[in-house]
Amino acid sequence: LTVVLVYFLGRRVFDEKTGLVAAAFAAMHPYMLRYSGDVLTEALYYFLVAIVAFLGLKAVIEKSPLIMFLAGVAGAFAYLTKPAGLVVLIAIALFAAFERPGRINSEWRQRLILLFSLWAVFIIMALPYLIFIYHKTGTASFTGKISAHTVLSLAGGGFIEEGNAGMFVKYFPEAWSYPFFALFLLYLFRRLKEGFKREEKFVLFLAGFYWLVCLLVLPRRRYLVHMMPVALALPAQGAIYFNEWLKGIFKIRGRVIAAAAAVILVVAELSIGMASLRKQRVAEKAAGLYIKESVGAGIPILSRKPIAAFYADGRYVPLPRGAKFTLEELFAYGRQNKAAYLVDYRAGVQETVTDFKDNALSEVKSFSDHDGKEFVIYRLP
């Protein structure tokens, strides 16, 4: 279903040909395939993000409160699936409010109605969940798995300390997959000369805003991929430009070369996407499920990555990447964040805790991944 929505979005932004290419790209995107198989909510979230983007674009272009209302409904479902869905709605609201600034004075009533249509239904649908989180955690938060304080700390000093910029530079091209990223750059090069349509500006703003939030908070490849159902129309148009270039140089043979390149691309992308799920955080998943089955949901879990906390249905307490702790400092950090467990690879804990000793931490259980590395659950005092 996501592939179908990608087609309609690509057709709306460009034309039917680009929509078909974008749908093909979505069907073989390696990380959309991989993460859809690894974490069940990813596939649903891709679908909902595509719906929100399509409806939001249509509502803004047609100035339709009804369609914007439907975008708010889909956005609420996206948020209830993953809290990052709220970022998508904020981006749509900002674009609807401030695009074509010269017309704000004459269109301010229409824009206010659009914004009200979006946010009123979202608040009605999301409010019960927000109240539940508040009673469950005792703090105002958009998710029960990570607090608002943690988000702000990651987006503040953590941006520099955690090396977010370096991670973003590393993972951003990978999130596209390198062939699609090259086609995206070709698209940008061509459109910067010719100019962007409103529909293109919407897609670029929506994806760019989402990626900016990822850059500030947690620029992991998994989260950067969330925008691919929206953004794949752009490298699809780049592929159209590339095909035109080939035909201009090789004439009839250009079609053969383009077809051969497409076959090679499909094989290469699918080989990455269909990689064995044994390599995808199996030990972390097992640790999270063990905590959930043993203790129950909602447990604060200290870790460098959120995978175990996700499967434990717990609250993720991030362990600052690259930081060094003594045992006392680690315990104090855990108490400050009310963390019950520390979960990490044994080698990672030994590297993080400067005065680590075998019996210094209470080991609950360990799990081995496909490489034989031990992922350990430690109980914090």
KOLTORKOL-161362 format. One record per residue (C-alpha): chain; residue in one letter; x, y, z; residue number from 1. Coordinates in steps of 0.05 Angstrom, whole numbers, plus 5000, padded with zeros to 4 digits. Layout:
REM KOLTORKOL-161362
A:A:X:Y:Z:NUM
...
This chain:
REM KOLTORKOL-161362
A:L:5000:5000:5000:1
A:T:5058:5048:5014:2
A:V:5083:5036:4943:3
A:V:5016:5056:4915:4
A:L:5016:5120:4956:5
A:V:5087:5136:4934:6
A:Y:5061:5130:4862:7
A:F:5004:5179:4874:8
A:L:5051:5228:4911:9
A:G:5102:5225:4854:10
A:R:5047:5236:4803:11
A:R:5020:5295:4841:12
A:V:5089:5328:4848:13
A:F:5113:5313:4777:14
A:D:5075:5266:4729:15
A:E:5052:5195:4720:16
A:K:5119:5171:4693:17
A:T:5157:5197:4754:18
A:G:5104:5168:4800:19
A:L:5115:5099:4770:20
A:V:5191:5104:4778:21
A:A:5183:5129:4850:22
A:A:5137:5070:4865:23
A:A:5189:5022:4836:24
A:F:5243:5055:4879:25
A:A:5199:5047:4941:26
A:A:5188:4973:4925:27
A:M:5263:4959:4924:28
A:H:5290:5010:4973:29
A:P:5338:4968:5015:30
A:Y:5326:5000:5083:31
A:M:5251:5008:5076:32
A:L:5250:4933:5063:33
A:R:5298:4917:5119:34
A:Y:5266:4959:5173:35
A:S:5196:4937:5153:36
A:G:5217:4866:5168:37
A:D:5256:4883:5231:38
A:V:5207:4927:5270:39
A:L:5133:4918:5254:40
A:T:5114:4991:5266:41
A:E:5161:5016:5212:42
A:A:5119:4989:5155:43
A:L:5055:5020:5184:44
A:Y:5092:5086:5197:45
A:Y:5117:5090:5125:46
A:F:5046:5081:5101:47
A:L:5018:5134:5148:48
A:V:5073:5185:5132:49
A:A:5058:5176:5058:50
A:I:4983:5188:5071:51
A:V:4996:5250:5113:52
A:A:5044:5279:5061:53
A:F:4996:5266:5003:54
A:L:4936:5295:5039:55
A:G:4976:5353:5067:56
A:L:5002:5371:4998:57
A:K:4933:5366:4967:58
A:A:4902:5408:5023:59
A:V:4954:5464:5017:60
A:I:4950:5468:4941:61
A:E:4874:5465:4939:62
A:K:4864:5504:5004:63
A:S:4815:5450:5028:64
A:P:4798:5448:5103:65
A:L:4766:5379:5094:66
A:I:4828:5348:5064:67
A:M:4870:5382:5118:68
A:F:4823:5352:5170:69
A:L:4837:5283:5139:70
A:A:4911:5298:5141:71
A:G:4903:5312:5216:72
A:V:4868:5246:5226:73
A:A:4923:5208:5190:74
A:G:4975:5249:5227:75
A:A:4945:5230:5294:76
A:F:4950:5157:5275:77
A:A:5022:5168:5252:78
A:Y:5038:5200:5319:79
A:L:5005:5144:5358:80
A:T:5048:5095:5317:81
A:K:5112:5135:5327:82
A:P:5118:5202:5364:83
A:A:5159:5230:5306:84
A:G:5094:5234:5268:85
A:L:5083:5299:5305:86
A:V:5144:5328:5269:87
A:V:5110:5314:5202:88
A:L:5048:5353:5224:89
A:I:5089:5411:5249:90
A:A:5125:5415:5182:91
A:I:5059:5414:5143:92
A:A:5031:5468:5189:93
A:L:5092:5513:5179:94
A:F:5090:5505:5104:95
A:A:5015:5519:5102:96
A:A:5024:5581:5145:97
A:F:5085:5613:5113:98
A:E:5093:5590:5041:99
A:R:5088:5646:4990:100
A:P:5095:5700:5045:101
A:G:5072:5755:4998:102
A:R:5002:5726:5001:103
A:I:4996:5718:5076:104
A:N:4958:5784:5086:105
A:S:4905:5765:5034:106
A:E:4900:5692:5053:107
A:W:4908:5693:5129:108
A:R:4836:5671:5142:109
A:Q:4842:5611:5096:110
A:R:4908:5592:5127:111
A:L:4881:5597:5198:112
A:I:4823:5552:5178:113
A:L:4871:5501:5149:114
A:L:4914:5502:5212:115
A:F:4852:5495:5256:116
A:S:4827:5436:5214:117
A:L:4895:5402:5222:118
A:W:4907:5413:5296:119
A:A:4837:5408:5325:120
A:V:4827:5336:5303:121
A:F:4898:5317:5322:122
A:I:4890:5344:5393:123
A:I:4823:5308:5402:124
A:M:4853:5242:5380:125
A:A:4920:5248:5415:126
A:L:4898:5279:5481:127
A:P:4877:5214:5515:128
A:Y:4945:5184:5500:129
A:L:4981:5246:5526:130
A:I:4941:5243:5590:131
A:F:4957:5169:5597:132
A:I:5032:5183:5589:133
A:Y:5029:5238:5641:134
A:H:4996:5192:5692:135
A:K:5044:5135:5675:136
A:T:5109:5174:5677:137
A:G:5092:5234:5720:138
A:T:5122:5281:5668:139
A:A:5097:5318:5606:140
A:S:5121:5278:5546:141
A:F:5100:5261:5476:142
A:T:5121:5188:5486:143
A:G:5126:5141:5544:144
A:K:5193:5116:5520:145
A:I:5234:5180:5521:146
A:S:5220:5242:5563:147
A:A:5214:5313:5537:148
A:H:5275:5331:5580:149
A:T:5315:5278:5544:150
A:V:5294:5303:5476:151
A:L:5313:5374:5494:152
A:S:5380:5352:5523:153
A:L:5396:5314:5459:154
A:A:5376:5373:5416:155
A:G:5417:5421:5460:156
A:G:5487:5406:5485:157
A:G:5482:5335:5461:158
A:F:5484:5359:5389:159
A:I:5557:5377:5397:160
A:E:5577:5325:5449:161
A:E:5545:5267:5414:162
A:G:5575:5283:5345:163
A:N:5507:5287:5312:164
A:A:5534:5324:5251:165
A:G:5584:5270:5237:166
A:M:5532:5215:5243:167
A:F:5485:5253:5198:168
A:V:5538:5260:5144:169
A:K:5551:5186:5148:170
A:Y:5479:5160:5150:171
A:F:5443:5210:5105:172
A:P:5469:5182:5039:173
A:E:5460:5111:5065:174
A:A:5387:5126:5084:175
A:W:5373:5141:5010:176
A:S:5419:5084:4988:177
A:Y:5477:5109:4947:178
A:P:5447:5100:4877:179
A:F:5384:5138:4897:180
A:F:5425:5191:4931:181
A:A:5464:5203:4867:182
A:L:5399:5210:4829:183
A:F:5374:5258:4882:184
A:L:5436:5301:4872:185
A:L:5425:5300:4797:186
A:Y:5353:5323:4809:187
A:L:5376:5380:4853:188
A:F:5429:5402:4803:189
A:R:5378:5405:4747:190
A:R:5322:5437:4787:191
A:L:5366:5490:4818:192
A:K:5376:5516:4747:193
A:E:5302:5511:4727:194
A:G:5268:5527:4793:195
A:F:5221:5488:4838:196
A:K:5146:5481:4834:197
A:R:5103:5490:4896:198
A:E:5094:5415:4901:199
A:E:5169:5404:4900:200
A:K:5179:5458:4953:201
A:F:5129:5422:4997:202
A:V:5165:5356:4992:203
A:L:5233:5388:5002:204
A:F:5209:5427:5062:205
A:L:5173:5369:5095:206
A:A:5232:5321:5086:207
A:G:5283:5374:5103:208
A:F:5248:5395:5167:209
A:Y:5242:5322:5190:210
A:W:5316:5310:5175:211
A:L:5335:5373:5212:212
A:V:5300:5348:5274:213
A:C:5336:5281:5266:214
A:L:5402:5319:5260:215
A:L:5389:5355:5325:216
A:V:5362:5296:5364:217
A:L:5382:5227:5338:218
A:P:5409:5222:5266:219
A:R:5405:5147:5260:220
A:R:5395:5115:5192:221
A:R:5330:5083:5214:222
A:Y:5299:5151:5230:223
A:L:5326:5185:5167:224
A:V:5292:5130:5125:225
A:H:5224:5151:5153:226
A:M:5220:5206:5100:227
A:M:5236:5161:5041:228
A:P:5162:5148:5022:229
A:V:5156:5224:5013:230
A:A:5225:5239:4983:231
A:L:5233:5183:4933:232
A:A:5196:5223:4880:233
A:L:5258:5268:4876:234
A:P:5309:5214:4856:235
A:A:5255:5185:4811:236
A:Q:5254:5251:4773:237
A:G:5330:5248:4774:238
A:A:5325:5180:4740:239
A:I:5281:5211:4686:240
A:Y:5334:5264:4674:241
A:F:5389:5211:4672:242
A:N:5350:5171:4621:243
A:E:5341:5233:4578:244
A:W:5416:5246:4582:245
A:L:5431:5175:4560:246
A:K:5383:5179:4501:247
A:G:5414:5245:4480:248
A:I:5484:5214:4478:249
A:F:5472:5143:4455:250
A:K:5405:5154:4419:251
A:I:5371:5086:4410:252
A:R:5423:5048:4451:253
A:G:5408:5095:4509:254
A:R:5344:5057:4525:255
A:V:5382:4991:4527:256
A:I:5436:5021:4573:257
A:A:5382:5051:4618:258
A:A:5345:4985:4622:259
A:A:5410:4947:4638:260
A:A:5427:4999:4692:261
A:A:5357:4991:4722:262
A:V:5365:4915:4726:263
A:I:5433:4922:4760:264
A:L:5404:4973:4808:265
A:V:5346:4927:4826:266
A:V:5391:4868:4839:267
A:A:5440:4909:4881:268
A:E:5386:4943:4922:269
A:L:5346:4880:4936:270
A:S:5409:4842:4956:271
A:I:5419:4895:5010:272
A:G:5347:4898:5031:273
A:M:5337:4823:5036:274
A:A:5399:4814:5080:275
A:S:5387:4763:5134:276
A:L:5349:4791:5194:277
A:R:5396:4752:5238:278
A:K:5443:4811:5231:279
A:Q:5393:4862:5255:280
A:R:5400:4873:5329:281
A:V:5377:4802:5348:282
A:A:5412:4804:5416:283
A:E:5384:4873:5433:284
A:K:5315:4850:5413:285
A:A:5320:4787:5456:286
A:A:5344:4829:5516:287
A:G:5285:4877:5509:288
A:L:5234:4821:5504:289
A:Y:5265:4787:5564:290
A:I:5258:4850:5606:291
A:K:5186:4859:5584:292
A:E:5168:4787:5600:293
A:S:5205:4787:5667:294
A:V:5188:4856:5695:295
A:G:5133:4885:5651:296
A:A:5127:4947:5608:297
A:G:5146:5018:5625:298
A:I:5215:5003:5657:299
A:P:5267:5059:5647:300
A:I:5326:5028:5611:301
A:L:5395:5060:5604:302
A:S:5428:5044:5538:303
A:R:5467:5074:5481:304
A:K:5414:5054:5431:305
A:P:5338:5051:5437:306
A:I:5328:4981:5407:307
A:A:5324:4942:5472:308
A:A:5279:4995:5504:309
A:F:5233:4991:5444:310
A:Y:5223:4916:5449:311
A:A:5218:4920:5525:312
A:D:5163:4972:5516:313
A:G:5203:5012:5566:314
A:R:5227:5084:5572:315
A:Y:5292:5097:5536:316
A:V:5345:5134:5576:317
A:P:5403:5150:5529:318
A:L:5474:5137:5551:319
A:P:5515:5193:5520:320
A:R:5556:5165:5463:321
A:G:5630:5172:5473:322
A:A:5623:5192:5547:323
A:K:5665:5159:5601:324
A:F:5639:5144:5671:325
A:T:5666:5117:5736:326
A:L:5620:5067:5769:327
A:E:5596:5119:5819:328
A:E:5582:5169:5763:329
A:L:5544:5115:5724:330
A:F:5502:5097:5784:331
A:A:5487:5171:5798:332
A:Y:5467:5182:5725:333
A:G:5422:5121:5729:334
A:R:5389:5145:5794:335
A:Q:5380:5215:5764:336
A:N:5340:5185:5706:337
A:K:5307:5131:5749:338
A:A:5337:5076:5705:339
A:A:5327:5005:5730:340
A:Y:5373:4970:5680:341
A:L:5435:4983:5639:342
A:V:5436:4944:5574:343
A:D:5495:4943:5526:344
A:Y:5547:4899:5495:345
A:R:5597:4876:5547:346
A:A:5655:4907:5509:347
A:G:5617:4973:5505:348
A:V:5606:4974:5581:349
A:Q:5680:4959:5593:350
A:E:5698:5016:5548:351
A:T:5648:5065:5578:352
A:V:5662:5050:5652:353
A:T:5733:5069:5668:354
A:D:5739:5029:5732:355
A:F:5698:4969:5707:356
A:K:5706:4904:5746:357
A:D:5673:4837:5732:358
A:N:5632:4837:5796:359
A:A:5620:4912:5800:360
A:L:5553:4908:5763:361
A:S:5497:4859:5778:362
A:E:5490:4818:5714:363
A:V:5419:4793:5701:364
A:K:5426:4757:5635:365
A:S:5468:4759:5571:366
A:F:5452:4744:5498:367
A:S:5498:4729:5440:368
A:D:5490:4758:5370:369
A:H:5510:4725:5305:370
A:D:5583:4748:5314:371
A:G:5588:4718:5384:372
A:K:5587:4786:5419:373
A:E:5552:4787:5487:374
A:F:5495:4836:5498:375
A:V:5484:4841:5574:376
A:I:5429:4864:5620:377
A:Y:5456:4896:5684:378
A:R:5413:4915:5743:379
A:L:5427:4984:5770:380
A:P:5426:4999:5845:381
